[in-house]
Amino acid sequence: MLRIKKEVVKQIKEQGEKGYPYEICGFLIGDIDYANNVRTVLEAYQVENRNKERANDRFEIDPKDYLKVEDYAGKKSLMIVGIYHTHPDHPDRPSQTDLRFAQPDMSYIILSVKEGKADRWRSWELDGNEFKEEKVELI
């Protein structure tokens, strides 16, 4: 399950609209209750999409950005709990590319941005070799 601050969702939507027609991406920062499989998101940290050739339908995160955000979160006694990205003019469900790079114990928010306006979003988690939609609670 994902618990996420309403302000963080608003921020991700604003970033998605500003970045349209390209995919934007970033990290979800917070903490994890492993015993109950609950990730709580307190912050979103946008990073640059390194995939310039296919930025309209692919994203890539620089490993240096991952380390930078991990350090940032650690200084706040938090951790990376997931990744978010947009699907410009496409549904808010994972692609095969998303599945290929997914890791367990993480949440994956996908925001559909249609004609420059934030539309639906959902959060997904890895269940074996496939994604399943996860329950979301706004806090």
DOMARSE-106933 format. One line per 4 residues: number of its first residue (from 0); their letters; for each residue x, y, z of C-alpha. Coordinates in Angstrom, 3 decimals. Example, Ala and Ser with C-alpha at 12.3 -4.5 7.8 and 13.67 -1.06 7.14 Angstrom:
0	as	12.300/-4.500/7.800; 13.670/-1.060/7.140;
//
This chain:
0	mlri	0.000/0.000/0.000; 1.084/3.550/-0.714; 0.364/6.475/1.585; 1.155/9.802/-0.065;
4	kkev	0.797/13.439/0.899; -1.772/15.318/-1.201; 0.801/18.081/-1.745; 3.192/15.567/-3.321;
8	vkqi	0.532/14.405/-5.783; -0.140/18.049/-6.698; 3.583/18.627/-7.235; 3.924/15.572/-9.512;
12	keqg	0.922/16.713/-11.566; 2.430/20.192/-11.963; 5.766/18.713/-13.039; 4.008/16.461/-15.555;
16	ekgy	2.123/19.350/-17.105; 5.243/21.515/-17.268; 7.286/18.705/-18.856; 4.659/17.758/-21.450;
20	pyei	4.960/16.423/-24.185; 7.942/14.592/-22.685; 8.126/12.059/-19.879; 9.286/13.508/-16.587;
24	cgfl	10.605/11.336/-13.779; 11.697/11.430/-10.181; 11.929/9.703/-6.843; 9.385/9.184/-4.088;
28	igdi	10.979/9.847/-0.717; 9.653/8.712/2.654; 9.770/5.564/4.704; 8.721/1.925/4.507;
32	dyan	6.913/-0.262/7.003; 8.178/-3.609/5.698; 6.096/-5.676/8.135; 2.860/-4.258/6.689;
36	nvrt	4.127/-3.497/3.162; 3.272/0.202/3.473; 5.305/2.915/1.785; 4.708/6.479/2.966;
40	vlea	5.686/9.284/0.584; 6.568/12.640/2.097; 8.432/14.210/-0.836; 8.873/14.011/-4.588;
44	yqve	12.311/14.730/-6.014; 12.317/15.325/-9.770; 15.417/14.414/-11.778; 16.305/14.907/-15.418;
48	nrnk	15.128/12.389/-17.978; 18.393/11.257/-19.604; 16.639/9.688/-22.572; 16.668/12.567/-25.058;
52	eran	16.018/10.532/-28.226; 12.730/9.053/-26.989; 11.760/11.442/-24.200; 8.163/11.427/-25.429;
56	drfe	7.738/7.740/-24.513; 10.740/6.646/-22.406; 12.582/7.812/-19.343; 16.011/7.017/-17.992;
60	idpk	17.486/8.032/-14.648; 21.192/8.720/-14.287; 22.751/6.469/-11.608; 24.445/9.600/-10.237;
64	dylk	21.005/11.100/-9.625; 19.982/7.966/-7.761; 23.026/8.312/-5.478; 22.428/12.043/-5.019;
68	vedy	18.782/11.518/-4.028; 19.665/8.580/-1.788; 22.146/10.832/0.030; 19.575/13.656/0.236;
72	agkk	16.973/11.311/1.732; 19.464/9.751/4.139; 20.362/13.154/5.573; 16.673/13.526/6.464;
76	slmi	16.504/9.988/7.910; 14.280/8.983/4.987; 14.723/6.680/2.004; 13.749/6.253/-1.618;
80	vgiy	10.452/4.341/-1.613; 9.600/4.562/-5.288; 9.796/6.175/-8.698; 7.317/8.328/-10.548;
84	hthp	7.043/9.213/-14.194; 4.530/10.420/-16.735; 2.969/8.882/-19.807; 2.228/11.746/-22.203;
88	dhpd	-0.986/11.008/-24.107; -0.966/7.383/-22.903; -2.718/5.503/-20.070; -1.481/5.392/-16.474;
92	rpsq	-0.439/1.763/-16.617; 3.059/0.277/-16.829; 4.724/-0.555/-20.114; 6.957/-3.552/-20.782;
96	tdlr	9.918/-1.181/-20.458; 8.680/-0.108/-17.013; 8.429/-3.756/-15.990; 11.941/-4.559/-17.208;
100	faqp	13.518/-1.999/-14.862; 11.227/-2.434/-11.830; 12.554/-3.486/-8.431; 10.715/-5.143/-5.527;
104	dmsy	9.677/-3.152/-2.433; 9.149/0.030/-4.461; 6.080/1.958/-5.571; 5.770/3.173/-9.137;
108	iils	3.459/6.104/-9.763; 2.475/6.653/-13.365; 0.659/9.859/-14.278; -1.134/10.126/-17.596;
112	vkeg	-0.828/13.628/-19.073; -3.320/14.211/-21.885; -2.862/17.188/-24.178; -0.796/18.946/-21.515;
116	kadr	-3.185/18.386/-18.591; -2.605/15.931/-15.752; -5.196/13.183/-15.960; -5.396/9.891/-14.074;
120	wrsw	-2.597/8.424/-12.005; -2.122/5.126/-10.261; 0.552/3.444/-8.210; 1.936/0.032/-9.026;
124	eldg	4.128/-2.492/-7.242; 6.021/-5.493/-8.482; 4.349/-8.820/-7.750; 6.686/-11.549/-8.931;
128	nefk	7.272/-10.838/-12.617; 4.366/-8.467/-13.130; 2.907/-5.229/-11.847; -0.215/-5.037/-9.756;
132	eekv	-2.023/-1.851/-8.901; -1.534/-0.923/-5.299; -4.004/0.670/-2.925; -3.356/4.383/-2.349;
136	eli	-4.255/6.500/0.673; -3.913/10.293/0.460; -2.619/11.867/3.661;
//
